[in-house]
Amino acid sequence: MAQVYCDIVPQANGWVFVSDGVQSAAYPSYRLAVEAAKAHTDRQTGKRRTFIFRQQDLKGGMLEIGAMSQAFEQRGAGAAGQKAAVQK
C-alpha cells in the first residue's frame, strides 16, 4: 500500500489540508479542515492507500497526528486544558 501524507496547515485566511500535492479550499477553523481532510481520505480508501495525517508545528515542521480524535482534543482544549497538558 502506498502511504500518502495529508497535511493540515495554517493559511492567512484559515486552515487548509494538502494531500497528493493538491491544496484544499480554506476552512475558518482547524477542526473544519481536519473534518474535510478525513472526508477526503474516506473517499480515497478504494485506491489502496494509507493516509498519514500531519499538522504543522510552531517551527514549521510536520508532526504526525496519531488519531483524529487526538487532533480534535489538542485544538479543542481551552487555556486550562493546554496548561494541564504542558504540566504532565
N, C-alpha and C positions, 0 to 999 in steps of 0.2 A: 504494500500500500504506500502511496505517496503521502508525504507529510506536507501540509500547506499551512503557512502561518497566517493568522488573522489578527492584525494589529489594531488596537484601539488607541487613537492618538488625538491630542487636542489640536484644534484649529482656531483661528481668530474668531470665527463665528459659531463655535460649538465643538462637537466631537465627531470624528469620522472613524470608519474602520477601513482597513486596506487588506484585501485578500486577492491573491494571484496577481498582484500589481495593479489592481483596479480599486480606486477610491470611491467610497460611497458618498451619498449626499451628507451634508452636515446635520447633526442632531443637536438640539439645545441642551441635552444633558448626557452625562456619561452612561447612565442607566439605559436611556433610549438607544444609544449607539451599541451597547452590548446586546440588547434585545434584538436589534436589527441584524447584528453580526451572527447571533445564534440562529435567527430565522434564515439568514442567507446560507449558513453552513448546513442547516437541516435540509434545504432544497438541493444541496450538492452531495448528499450522502450516497446517492446511487453511483457516483463516479469512483468508488473505491479509494477514497482519500481519508486521511486522518487530519483533522484540523487542530492546530495548536494556537490557543488564544494567548495574546501577549498585550501588555499595556506599557506605555512609556513612563519611565521613572523621571525623577526631577533632574537627573543629569543627561537625559536624552537617550539612555539605554533602554532596551526592551526586556521586561520581566515577564516570565511565563505566568499565566493565571491558572492555578491548579484546577479549580472548578468554577463554573459560572456563578454558583451561589456565593463563593468567596469574593468574587468581584463585586457583587451587589453589597455584601456586608462591608467591604473596605470603603466603598464610596458612600454607602448609606449611613455610616456611623457619624454621629454628631461629634462635637469637640470633646465631650466627655468620653465617648467610645474610643476616639483616637488617642486620647491621653492614657486611657487604661491599656490600650494595645501597646503603647510605647513603653509603659512601665513593666510589662511582662518579661 
